[in-house]
Amino acid sequence: MATMHAHPGHPGGSRMQGPPPLTPWSPDKKHSDRERWVCIYPAYINRKKSRQEGRRIPKQYCVDDPSPQEIRDVLQALNMNVLVELKQYPRERSRELQCRGRIRVQLRNDDGAPLNSEYATRDSILLHLGKTIPLLKSRQAKPQEQSQAAASSSAGQKKGKGKRR
């Protein structure tokens, strides 16, 4: 006869305590419930992505490789309720940790009125993110470093196609 035993907890079972897990969506949830908040993935405003890969707005309004932290910072500056989740966009091919992140934003009050009338829709928020993220201080330092690196790396190379391998 096989003996039955209780399932022990996982080793190292003390996990970080975050917000409680989301419950299944239902139409009778209030707009203030996190399940009703709008999801934003960095791929929505990534200039390097095609529409097929998940970009949602025109390239002229997009930024190169936005991070979930940059999106969070911009939305918190608008005094919006923001939640960052470690979720991966389904169309993202890369499984790397820096490619993960989903931002949930509350757009409406419980009565259905927009929290911020200027940013009442997901598209208006995405366009604002595209305009504001390049102005962040963390983004201001990067282009100078990249241009210096490009100048030093191209100095020792020959021009032309060369031999393709």
N, C-alpha and C positions, 0 to 999 in steps of 0.2 A: 504494500500500500504506500502511496505517495503521501508525504506529510505536507500539510498546508502551513505556510508561514506568512506573517505580515510583510508587506513590501516596505523595506527600510527607505528612509529619505535618501535623496541623492547626495553623494559626497560633496562637501562644500556647499551645502544647501542654503547658506545665508546669501541670498541675492539682494541686490540693491532694491530698496523700496521706492518705486516710482508711483505715478498716478495709477489708480485702479484700472484693470483692463476694460476695454471698450465692450459694451454689450451689443447684441445684434440690433440692426437698425429697424425702426418701426415708424410709421407715419405719425403716431401720437407723441413722439418725442418733442421736447421743446427745442427752440433754436439755440438755447444756451447749453444744451447737452453736447458733449464733445463729439458724439456720433453724427450730429448735424453740421458740424463745422466743415468748411471746404478744405480739401486736400490740395497741396501744391508740392510738386516734385521739382527738383532743380532742372531736370530735363526740359520742363516746359519753357524755360527761358534761356536755354543753352544754345548759343549761336552755332556750335559745332554739330548740333543734331539736325537731322532733316525732319520734315513734318511726319514722315513715316516712323521715325525713331522717337517721336513724342513731343517735338517742339510745338507750342501752341500759338505763338505770336510771330509776326514778321521778323526776319533776321535783323532788320535795322534797329529794332527795339531790344534785341537780345544782348547777352553778355557771354564772354568766354568762361566756361566751366564755373558756374556759380556754386557756392557751397550752401548747405542747409543753414550753417551758422550765419552767413551773410544775409540770407533771406530772413532769418529770425531777427537779426539786429535791425534791419530796415522796418520790419513789421512792428517790432516793439517800439521803435521810434514814433510810429503812428498811434501808439497806445492801443494796439489791437491785442486781443487775447490770442496767444500763440502757444502751440504745443509741438515740440520736435519729437518725432518717433524714428526709431532705427529700422525703417522699412525700406525695401528696395523697390524701385520702379520696375514693373514687370517687363517693360521693353528694354531695360538696361542689360547689355550683354556682359559687362564687367561685373565680377563678383567682389571686387575690392571694397574695403571698408569706406574709403573716401567717396565712393559712388553711391553710398547709402544715405538715406535721409528723406523723410517725408514731413512736411510742415502742415499742421492743421490750424486753420484760422477761423475765428468766429466772425461772420459777416452780419448777422441779424440778432436783434433783441428777441425776447420771448414773444412779443406781439407781432413779429415779422418785419418791423421797421429796421432799415439798415443802421448799424452802429455808427458808421462813418459815411455820410451821404456822398462824399467825394469818391469813395472806394466801395461802392455797393455791390459790385460784381467781381467774379474771379478774374475776368479779363482786365478790368481796370486796375486790379492789384498787380497782375502780371506786368502790365505796361509800366506801372510805377516802379516795380522792382527793376525792370530793364533800364529805366532812367537813373535810378538812385544807386544801384550797386556799383557802377563804375566810379561814383563820387566818394565811396568809402575810403577812409585813410589807408586801410589794408590794401586796397587796389591801387592807390596813388603811388606807392613805393615799387610795386611789381614791374610796371613797364620800363622803368629806368634800369632795373637789374637785368631784365630780359634783353634790352637793346645792347647793353654792355657785353653780355654773354654771346649774343649773336655776332657782334663785331669781332670779338676775340676768336670765335670758332671759325669764322669765314676767312680770317686773315691767312691761315696756313693752307687753305684748300685751293685747288686749281678750279678754274671755271670750265664749264662744258659738261657734257653728259658723262664722259668717262666710261669706264667699263661697268656694265650692270651685271650684278651677280644674282 
